[in-house]
Amino acid sequence: MSERRREPAERRERFETDSQIEVARLYTPEDLSPKEGGELPFPLGKGPGVRSWEGSSERLGFPGEYPFTRGIYPTMYRGRLWTMRQYAGFGSAEETNARYKYLISQGQTGLSVAFDLPTQMGYDSDHPRALGEVGKAGVAISSLRDFEILFDGIALDRVSVSMTINATAAILFAMHIALAERQSVVNAGLSGTTQNDILKEYIARKTYIFPPEFSMRLVTDIIAYCAERFPRWNPISISGYHMREAGATAAQEIAFALANGIEYVSAVRARGLNVDQFASQLSFFFSCDCNFLEEIAKFRAARRLWANIMKERLGAQKKESLMLRFHTQTGGSTLTAQQPLNNIIRTTLQALAAVLGGTQSLHTNSYDEALALPTEEAVRIALRTQQIVAEESGAADTIDPLGGSYYLEWLTNRLEEEARKYIQKIVELGGMRKAIEMGFVQREIEESAYRKQREIEEQKRLIVGVNIFTSDEHQPPKILKIAPEVIEKQIARLHEVRRTRDGSKVREALERLRAAARTDENLMPAILDAVKAYATVGEICDVFRAEFGEYRERVALG
């Protein structure tokens, strides 16, 4: 066994956060007083500003009150714990259904569906481009029949369901509605979230299908549809998480997620909806990485900044419209294949930071996810991590327990300031869609990712088990493998659905969908009809591909 060590931390020349914010040795009330040269910049609206420690209560406020720095609910976890929502999906619908029932039996309070890559990209399980990917990174869903099996024995009015799905979000949401109708669940009884954040796909995740204009139409169709019919459904989860995974800093994660939020709100308003008709159903999705105090400050800064943007820039008036409600996932990119049990400690710290930052729901990563999809044992430990934080740590006993810390308040202010600068730059470029088209956001994230990797290689950023305290011992844990017969069963069911469904009804439904696509009407009703006729994900997407084409990313040279 061999180890590599480094000099004591006190000998570092510079201490800084993940966002390259330099950290002083000590913070005092003076750090919250006005600096020479004036106030924090508030280009997006007037905004309450900290001018002195004594006058900071206006900006801090109280939980449940604008600007929501300390939390969006008056009682926070004293009234109700966050939703423990473990992200899960693999193989076919049967295997994932069994995993869901296991997690519910272990105390999980919300479901989160991971779909495989073909489903996300709009291909059926037997499509040539699906070869080798069916059921590998999530559950394979080709038709409503798969969806029925996925939730067999699970009452949709008793559990909220989050779905990580974007380009095909409208189709999978339609399946959820169809199944809820069969369970006699009324619209108001259906709760959950479709991720549906297509802009971050063009930035970071890349599971887009259609050109941005049509993709944005699908997003706004779902938002408008839910505003009218499904008051407890979040039609979009605006994600900073995937940009953070791609290399963004904490400040960039705030800025780019909120800038995407501005773009979506503006697009829905352009369709004639008042912001207060739908804003309370918008939700966000953030990562929680390893810099413990910066992550807590990040959540507080994002909450305050969004409240200000909604009130001062976007004209929201209802209190509920100003609240930034968010789900957190511990940082997937922080997991290491080396010494994987170390990931349990990383995840615990990240989960605690998310709770201290006031998250509404939480997924804790499993220790083996740097190697494969998580095993049942690893999932149980991840869920137990949340439960121990909730029941044993005392972190949920009082609201915003670190509020008032000189350092935390200073860092919250700095992160908000840095995020505002980015958002103002995006506004000057013409908005987020224009900034994405120009490659501005992508370049900022790429530069950040490159810097972080260089720091790891040069041992300026220490990762235990990777570039410090390494070991020659290598005993990989047991990993989850998808058996070939699972894939064969999935494809056989798809063929059976095609053989036994009413072909004429499918053709009629797809033709109605094609006709609706050529108008400006909301596409959700036509998609729902197609899904109920057992049209497949691939068939519905092929209608849209024929009408609107597929998006091809421009490659920047030089």
C-alpha positions as MATLAB code, in Angstrom:
seq = 'MSERRREPAERRERFETDSQIEVARLYTPEDLSPKEGGELPFPLGKGPGVRSWEGSSERLGFPGEYPFTRGIYPTMYRGRLWTMRQYAGFGSAEETNARYKYLISQGQTGLSVAFDLPTQMGYDSDHPRALGEVGKAGVAISSLRDFEILFDGIALDRVSVSMTINATAAILFAMHIALAERQSVVNAGLSGTTQNDILKEYIARKTYIFPPEFSMRLVTDIIAYCAERFPRWNPISISGYHMREAGATAAQEIAFALANGIEYVSAVRARGLNVDQFASQLSFFFSCDCNFLEEIAKFRAARRLWANIMKERLGAQKKESLMLRFHTQTGGSTLTAQQPLNNIIRTTLQALAAVLGGTQSLHTNSYDEALALPTEEAVRIALRTQQIVAEESGAADTIDPLGGSYYLEWLTNRLEEEARKYIQKIVELGGMRKAIEMGFVQREIEESAYRKQREIEEQKRLIVGVNIFTSDEHQPPKILKIAPEVIEKQIARLHEVRRTRDGSKVREALERLRAAARTDENLMPAILDAVKAYATVGEICDVFRAEFGEYRERVALG';
ca = [
       0.000    0.000    0.000;
       1.264    3.500   -0.796;
       0.072    6.956    0.149;
       0.630   10.478   -1.074;
       0.323   13.359    1.356;
       0.751   17.111    1.132;
       1.808   19.957    3.368;
      -0.604   21.145    6.089;
      -3.444   23.302    4.857;
      -2.168   26.332    6.803;
       0.727   26.621    4.335;
      -1.544   27.161    1.331;
      -1.073   30.604   -0.117;
      -4.714   31.168   -0.986;
      -7.991   29.801    0.338;
     -10.977   29.992   -1.982;
     -14.348   28.434   -2.659;
     -15.310   26.413   -5.717;
     -16.418   29.698   -7.332;
     -12.905   31.136   -6.821;
     -14.119   33.483   -4.102;
     -11.169   34.150   -1.809;
     -11.858   33.259    1.817;
     -10.412   35.369    4.626;
      -9.029   33.937    7.862;
     -11.843   35.424    9.943;
     -15.148   37.238    9.398;
     -16.655   39.913   11.629;
     -19.626   42.311   11.468;
     -17.383   44.670    9.492;
     -17.504   42.290    6.547;
     -21.227   42.929    6.275;
     -20.901   46.713    6.333;
     -20.861   48.876    3.193;
     -17.564   48.823    1.323;
     -15.867   51.808   -0.208;
     -17.435   52.576   -3.560;
     -21.016   51.778   -2.656;
     -23.534   49.020   -2.822;
     -23.962   45.629   -4.366;
     -25.055   45.897   -8.006;
     -28.772   45.224   -8.547;
     -29.174   45.576  -12.318;
     -32.163   43.212  -12.503;
     -34.368   45.054  -10.065;
     -34.127   47.246   -7.028;
     -33.744   44.466   -4.499;
     -33.151   44.734   -0.776;
     -29.469   45.131    0.021;
     -27.339   44.627    3.098;
     -25.931   47.984    4.145;
     -24.834   47.099    7.670;
     -25.021   44.209   10.092;
     -27.603   46.061   12.128;
     -29.726   46.695    9.020;
     -29.452   43.231    7.551;
     -32.822   41.967    8.807;
     -34.590   43.388    5.736;
     -32.499   41.216    3.461;
     -32.498   38.190    5.729;
     -36.171   38.406    6.598;
     -37.970   35.509    8.245;
     -38.793   32.049    6.920;
     -41.854   32.177    4.709;
     -41.433   35.888    3.995;
     -39.867   37.821    1.116;
     -37.034   37.585    0.125;
     -37.061   34.018    1.545;
     -33.344   33.963    2.346;
     -34.038   31.803    5.395;
     -36.546   29.444    3.764;
     -39.825   29.524    1.866;
     -42.074   28.136    4.622;
     -42.696   29.625    8.081;
     -42.110   26.329    9.896;
     -39.805   24.560    7.400;
     -38.892   21.077    8.694;
     -40.613   21.613   12.042;
     -43.861   21.246   10.108;
     -42.779   18.639    7.576;
     -39.497   17.043    6.561;
     -38.174   17.338    3.034;
     -39.306   14.670    0.541;
     -36.813   11.806    0.426;
     -36.819   11.099   -3.282;
     -34.248    8.556   -4.454;
     -33.613    8.632   -8.224;
     -34.034    5.097   -9.589;
     -34.614    3.209  -12.803;
     -32.919    0.342  -14.622;
     -33.683   -2.545  -16.945;
     -37.331   -3.079  -17.741;
     -40.419   -1.784  -15.959;
     -40.692   -4.931  -13.789;
     -37.225   -4.532  -12.269;
     -37.715   -0.835  -11.570;
     -41.185   -1.398  -10.099;
     -39.627   -3.877   -7.640;
     -36.953   -1.292   -6.712;
     -39.630    1.369   -6.111;
     -41.612   -0.902   -3.826;
     -38.435   -1.750   -1.931;
     -37.557    1.923   -1.461;
     -41.093    2.757   -0.291;
     -40.891   -0.129    2.202;
     -37.639    1.367    3.511;
     -39.193    4.758    4.182;
     -38.735    6.701    0.944;
     -41.419    9.388    0.650;
     -41.320   10.236   -3.083;
     -40.386    8.477   -6.323;
     -37.956    9.719   -8.955;
     -37.831    7.985  -12.343;
     -34.622    7.530  -14.297;
     -35.314    6.747  -17.960;
     -32.852    5.015  -20.237;
     -31.126    6.869  -23.049;
     -33.341    5.581  -25.913;
     -36.458    6.769  -24.064;
     -34.879   10.167  -23.487;
     -33.860   10.445  -27.139;
     -37.246    9.391  -28.504;
     -36.382    5.879  -29.758;
     -38.257    2.669  -29.053;
     -36.344   -0.189  -27.444;
     -36.024   -2.097  -30.746;
     -34.673    0.853  -32.756;
     -31.174    0.266  -34.185;
     -29.897    3.356  -32.353;
     -31.101    1.882  -29.050;
     -28.820   -1.127  -29.383;
     -26.663   -1.552  -26.290;
     -28.411    1.209  -24.339;
     -31.788   -0.313  -23.462;
     -32.300   -0.275  -19.694;
     -28.682    0.648  -18.994;
     -28.877    4.185  -17.575;
     -32.520    4.024  -16.558;
     -35.758    2.171  -17.155;
     -36.868    1.436  -20.725;
     -40.299    2.901  -21.565;
     -41.623    2.520  -25.103;
     -45.390    2.586  -24.601;
     -48.133    3.084  -22.038;
     -47.961   -0.668  -21.354;
     -44.462   -0.245  -19.901;
     -45.679    2.673  -17.807;
     -48.566    0.615  -16.439;
     -46.121   -2.043  -15.245;
     -43.713    0.562  -13.873;
     -46.343    1.771  -11.396;
     -48.212   -1.479  -10.866;
     -49.457   -1.558   -7.267;
     -48.405    2.063   -6.627;
     -51.242    4.557   -6.029;
     -50.436    7.801   -7.825;
     -52.555    9.860   -5.439;
     -50.474    8.684   -2.466;
     -46.953    9.321   -3.731;
     -45.440   12.220   -5.669;
     -43.460   11.237   -8.743;
     -40.556   13.124  -10.279;
     -39.483   12.248  -13.821;
     -36.061   13.107  -15.210;
     -37.161   13.516  -18.795;
     -36.731   16.453  -21.137;
     -37.064   16.173  -24.914;
     -39.796   13.532  -24.515;
     -41.278   14.998  -21.311;
     -44.683   15.680  -22.854;
     -45.052   12.030  -23.884;
     -44.066   10.557  -20.520;
     -46.240   13.068  -18.680;
     -49.147   12.049  -20.922;
     -48.546    8.438  -19.901;
     -48.649    9.497  -16.261;
     -51.971   11.287  -16.825;
     -53.432    8.282  -18.668;
     -52.456    5.945  -15.847;
     -53.824    8.346  -13.203;
     -57.166    8.389  -15.032;
     -57.277    4.582  -14.912;
     -56.632    4.762  -11.172;
     -59.480    7.324  -10.903;
     -57.081    9.955   -9.589;
     -58.563   13.418  -10.126;
     -56.349   16.163  -11.509;
     -55.862   17.867   -8.151;
     -54.731   14.563   -6.674;
     -51.777   14.173   -9.014;
     -48.505   15.530   -7.603;
     -44.987   15.426   -8.924;
     -42.594   16.982  -11.408;
     -41.465   16.651  -15.002;
     -37.921   17.921  -15.409;
     -38.737   19.345  -18.856;
     -35.808   21.824  -18.837;
     -34.700   21.681  -22.456;
     -32.382   24.706  -22.429;
     -29.878   23.003  -20.148;
     -29.819   20.112  -22.634;
     -28.370   22.417  -25.278;
     -25.903   23.715  -22.690;
     -24.685   20.630  -20.865;
     -26.569   17.340  -20.987;
     -27.150   17.033  -24.752;
     -30.232   14.762  -24.774;
     -32.116   17.110  -27.060;
     -33.991   15.952  -30.155;
     -35.692   18.896  -31.818;
     -34.632   22.447  -32.730;
     -34.891   24.965  -29.849;
     -38.011   26.748  -31.131;
     -40.150   23.602  -31.209;
     -38.582   22.312  -28.002;
     -39.597   25.520  -26.238;
     -43.121   25.094  -27.594;
     -43.342   21.665  -25.963;
     -42.069   23.088  -22.665;
     -44.571   25.930  -22.627;
     -47.391   23.595  -23.712;
     -46.828   21.503  -20.588;
     -46.604   24.556  -18.316;
     -49.824   26.041  -19.708;
     -51.599   22.660  -19.593;
     -50.705   22.119  -15.941;
     -51.659   25.662  -14.971;
     -55.192   24.909  -16.180;
     -55.607   21.304  -15.031;
     -52.978   20.020  -12.574;
     -52.446   22.482   -9.726;
     -50.144   20.175   -7.721;
     -47.908   19.178  -10.622;
     -44.632   20.992  -11.289;
     -44.483   21.145  -15.102;
     -40.778   21.991  -15.108;
     -37.759   21.529  -12.880;
     -35.247   24.154  -13.971;
     -31.913   22.469  -13.521;
     -28.621   23.889  -12.409;
     -27.551   20.363  -11.493;
     -26.453   19.191  -14.920;
     -24.490   22.362  -15.595;
     -22.723   21.865  -12.264;
     -21.962   18.269  -13.245;
     -20.469   19.579  -16.501;
     -18.080   21.805  -14.539;
     -19.946   24.993  -13.578;
     -19.082   26.732  -10.331;
     -21.634   27.364   -7.586;
     -22.094   30.962   -8.774;
     -22.524   29.831  -12.382;
     -25.017   27.169  -11.327;
     -27.203   29.828   -9.685;
     -26.884   32.263  -12.569;
     -27.448   29.907  -15.479;
     -30.372   28.093  -13.843;
     -32.122   31.353  -12.950;
     -31.398   32.803  -16.404;
     -33.091   29.731  -17.898;
     -35.976   30.388  -15.521;
     -36.318   33.939  -16.826;
     -36.426   32.545  -20.382;
     -39.200   30.073  -19.562;
     -41.310   32.611  -17.673;
     -40.961   35.076  -20.542;
     -41.937   32.412  -23.095;
     -45.080   31.426  -21.189;
     -46.082   35.063  -20.677;
     -45.693   35.574  -24.425;
     -48.438   32.968  -24.885;
     -50.833   35.166  -22.940;
     -50.625   33.726  -19.427;
     -50.208   36.014  -16.454;
     -47.093   35.146  -14.469;
     -49.121   34.485  -11.317;
     -51.148   31.843  -13.156;
     -48.193   29.452  -13.349;
     -45.187   30.729  -11.378;
     -46.061   28.833   -8.197;
     -45.726   25.557  -10.137;
     -42.162   26.215  -11.281;
     -39.479   24.286   -9.445;
     -35.683   24.123   -9.525;
     -33.083   21.378   -9.283;
     -29.615   21.984   -7.841;
     -26.490   19.995   -7.130;
     -24.867   19.916   -3.720;
     -21.110   19.586   -3.990;
     -18.358   19.252   -1.404;
     -17.639   22.842   -0.335;
     -20.006   22.604    2.616;
     -20.560   26.245    3.540;
     -20.540   27.546   -0.041;
     -23.318   25.116   -0.946;
     -25.478   26.292    1.965;
     -24.859   29.899    0.956;
     -25.653   29.008   -2.671;
     -29.159   27.831   -1.840;
     -29.853   30.917    0.271;
     -28.529   33.271   -2.435;
     -30.530   31.532   -5.185;
     -33.731   31.786   -3.174;
     -33.273   35.494   -2.509;
     -32.199   36.322   -6.044;
     -35.126   34.467   -7.661;
     -37.614   36.223   -5.383;
     -36.175   39.573   -6.432;
     -36.161   38.666  -10.144;
     -39.760   37.471  -10.050;
     -40.966   40.550   -8.189;
     -38.919   43.327   -9.762;
     -38.241   42.044  -13.281;
     -41.049   39.623  -14.130;
     -43.907   41.344  -12.308;
     -45.122   38.530  -10.057;
     -47.380   39.692   -7.246;
     -48.497   36.574   -5.405;
     -46.279   35.452   -2.567;
     -46.242   31.881   -3.889;
     -44.919   33.121   -7.234;
     -41.790   34.493   -5.579;
     -40.756   31.266   -3.859;
     -37.856   29.264   -5.241;
     -38.750   25.652   -4.446;
     -36.004   23.189   -5.245;
     -34.925   19.568   -5.274;
     -31.320   18.718   -4.489;
     -29.144   15.837   -5.603;
     -25.779   15.258   -4.022;
     -22.920   15.801   -6.447;
     -22.539   12.926   -8.881;
     -19.303   14.357  -10.252;
     -17.784   14.272   -6.759;
     -18.112   10.482   -6.529;
     -14.903    8.546   -7.080;
     -14.320    5.051   -8.424;
     -11.234    4.913   -6.209;
     -12.023    3.970   -2.593;
     -15.784    4.115   -3.311;
     -16.795    3.820    0.353;
     -15.402    7.341    0.787;
     -18.431    8.454   -1.228;
     -20.678    7.702    1.748;
     -18.918   10.449    3.718;
     -19.047   12.870    0.791;
     -22.754   12.237    0.310;
     -23.464   12.669    4.020;
     -21.827   16.099    4.095;
     -23.641   17.134    0.926;
     -26.995   15.924    2.241;
     -26.484   17.881    5.455;
     -25.603   21.015    3.464;
     -28.772   20.645    1.381;
     -30.883   20.388    4.528;
     -29.181   23.355    6.177;
     -29.758   25.239    2.915;
     -33.508   24.548    3.027;
     -34.155   22.037    0.222;
     -37.708   20.778   -0.421;
     -36.670   17.313   -1.580;
     -33.426   15.379   -1.693;
     -31.721   12.528   -3.514;
     -28.584   11.084   -1.946;
     -26.216    9.324   -4.329;
     -25.171    5.742   -3.704;
     -21.504    5.043   -3.012;
     -21.097    2.753   -6.047;
     -22.507    5.099   -8.709;
     -19.073    5.988  -10.073;
     -18.876    2.350  -11.141;
     -22.398    1.347  -12.185;
     -26.080    1.699  -11.400;
     -26.503    1.316   -7.639;
     -27.110   -2.004   -5.940;
     -29.952   -2.479   -3.474;
     -27.511   -2.312   -0.545;
     -25.984    0.934   -1.776;
     -29.418    2.485   -2.309;
     -30.456    1.531    1.208;
     -27.356    3.185    2.696;
     -28.042    6.324    0.644;
     -31.611    6.494    1.927;
     -30.490    5.802    5.490;
     -28.135    8.772    5.164;
     -31.120   11.087    4.716;
     -33.031    9.406    7.509;
     -30.141    9.759    9.957;
     -29.746   13.438    9.075;
     -33.491   13.880    9.609;
     -33.934   11.904   12.801;
     -30.590   11.982   14.613;
     -28.561   15.063   13.648;
     -30.817   17.828   14.992;
     -30.246   19.767   11.754;
     -33.995   19.913   11.067;
     -34.975   21.057   14.561;
     -34.619   24.785   13.926;
     -34.855   26.906   10.786;
     -31.733   28.181    9.008;
     -29.510   27.357   12.005;
     -26.399   28.888   10.408;
     -28.165   32.144    9.509;
     -26.393   35.087   11.089;
     -22.943   33.559   10.750;
     -20.709   36.398    9.594;
     -19.007   34.163    7.050;
     -22.184   32.531    5.761;
     -23.976   35.850    5.304;
     -20.920   37.376    3.604;
     -20.637   34.357    1.293;
     -24.368   34.416    0.518;
     -24.002   38.058   -0.520;
     -20.931   37.346   -2.663;
     -22.549   34.438   -4.481;
     -25.632   36.524   -5.193;
     -23.429   39.310   -6.495;
     -21.460   36.974   -8.777;
     -24.654   35.364  -10.070;
     -26.172   38.782  -10.776;
     -23.168   39.743  -12.872;
     -23.593   36.631  -15.014;
     -27.334   37.163  -15.423;
     -26.824   40.785  -16.398;
     -24.270   39.694  -19.014;
     -26.812   37.223  -20.418;
     -29.472   39.953  -20.503;
     -27.052   42.168  -22.445;
     -26.438   39.338  -24.939;
     -30.169   39.181  -25.641;
     -31.334   36.495  -23.223;
     -30.465   32.901  -22.496;
     -31.397   31.438  -25.869;
     -29.159   33.948  -27.591;
     -26.365   33.327  -25.088;
     -26.613   29.576  -25.732;
     -26.653   30.105  -29.493;
     -23.493   32.216  -29.185;
     -21.827   29.543  -27.045;
     -21.271   31.938  -24.141;
     -22.696   29.692  -21.418;
     -21.025   26.572  -22.773;
     -17.619   28.287  -22.904;
     -17.913   29.565  -19.336;
     -18.676   26.056  -18.079;
     -15.941   24.472  -20.200;
     -13.346   26.907  -18.868;
     -14.420   26.203  -15.316;
     -14.288   22.426  -15.881;
     -10.813   22.701  -17.415;
      -9.563   24.782  -14.491;
     -10.903   22.265  -11.973;
      -9.272   19.339  -13.761;
      -5.928   21.138  -13.896;
      -6.187   21.862  -10.176;
      -6.743   18.164   -9.471;
      -3.815   17.137  -11.637;
      -1.559   19.728  -10.012;
      -2.778   18.803   -6.494;
      -4.162   22.280   -5.923;
      -7.588   20.650   -5.478;
      -7.367   17.618   -3.225;
      -9.579   14.556   -3.697;
      -9.068   11.930   -1.004;
      -8.268    8.582   -2.566;
      -7.562   10.145   -5.970;
      -4.608   12.549   -5.599;
      -4.029   12.315   -1.837;
      -4.128    9.375    0.577;
      -4.216    6.952   -2.329;
      -3.926    3.188   -1.967;
      -2.709    0.317   -4.117;
      -5.443   -1.894   -2.749;
      -8.329   -2.304   -5.147;
     -11.369   -4.314   -4.166;
     -14.286   -3.047   -6.249;
     -17.713   -3.648   -4.719;
     -20.329   -5.830   -6.324;
     -22.046   -3.874   -9.062;
     -25.467   -4.087  -10.646;
     -25.526   -5.659  -14.104;
     -28.498   -5.751  -16.468;
     -29.097   -9.325  -17.658;
     -29.575   -9.747  -21.437;
     -32.916  -11.500  -20.891;
     -34.292   -8.332  -19.299;
     -33.717   -6.468  -22.556;
     -35.143   -9.321  -24.595;
     -38.289   -9.264  -22.453;
     -38.645   -5.511  -22.944;
     -38.397   -5.789  -26.741;
     -40.780   -8.756  -26.829;
     -43.398   -6.732  -24.920;
     -43.023   -3.844  -27.372;
     -43.655   -6.202  -30.282;
     -46.690   -7.628  -28.486;
     -48.120   -4.127  -27.951;
     -47.755   -3.337  -31.634;
     -49.384   -6.636  -32.599;
     -52.418   -6.413  -30.276;
     -53.305   -2.695  -30.285;
     -55.931   -1.196  -32.599;
     -53.804   -0.081  -35.537;
     -56.467    2.181  -37.009;
     -56.797    4.092  -33.728;
     -53.040    4.559  -33.596;
     -52.902    5.913  -37.155;
     -55.817    8.264  -36.502;
     -54.260    9.545  -33.276;
     -50.888   10.159  -34.934;
     -52.552   11.958  -37.809;
     -54.447   14.213  -35.377;
     -51.129   14.905  -33.653;
     -49.532   15.792  -36.973;
     -52.374   18.192  -37.763;
     -52.125   19.814  -34.326;
     -48.370   20.239  -34.734;
     -49.007   22.336  -37.846;
     -51.089   24.785  -35.798;
     -50.272   26.750  -32.663;
     -52.656   24.792  -30.430;
     -51.464   23.102  -27.246;
     -50.128   19.655  -28.172;
     -50.790   17.936  -24.847;
     -54.365   16.764  -25.645;
     -53.266   15.208  -28.959;
     -50.226   13.575  -27.334;
     -52.464   12.178  -24.601;
     -54.821   10.666  -27.191;
     -51.886    9.051  -28.994;
     -50.507    7.606  -25.770;
     -53.910    6.147  -24.825;
     -54.031    4.439  -28.223;
     -50.654    2.845  -27.333;
     -48.667    4.806  -29.864;
     -45.026    4.446  -28.859;
     -42.515    7.067  -27.810;
     -40.652    6.564  -31.081;
     -43.774    6.872  -33.235;
     -44.842   10.120  -31.582;
     -41.336   11.564  -31.857;
     -41.160   10.530  -35.494;
     -44.205   12.740  -36.180;
     -42.342   15.682  -34.679;
     -39.094   14.785  -36.428;
     -40.901   14.782  -39.768;
     -42.482   18.172  -39.075;
     -39.656   20.023  -37.343;
     -36.451   18.084  -37.967;
     -33.680   17.206  -35.525;
     -31.225   19.590  -33.926;
     -27.531   19.303  -34.744;
     -25.144   21.219  -32.525;
     -22.805   23.639  -34.209;
     -19.160   22.795  -33.667;
     -16.969   25.767  -32.839;
     -13.567   25.535  -34.502;
     -10.428   27.291  -33.337;
];
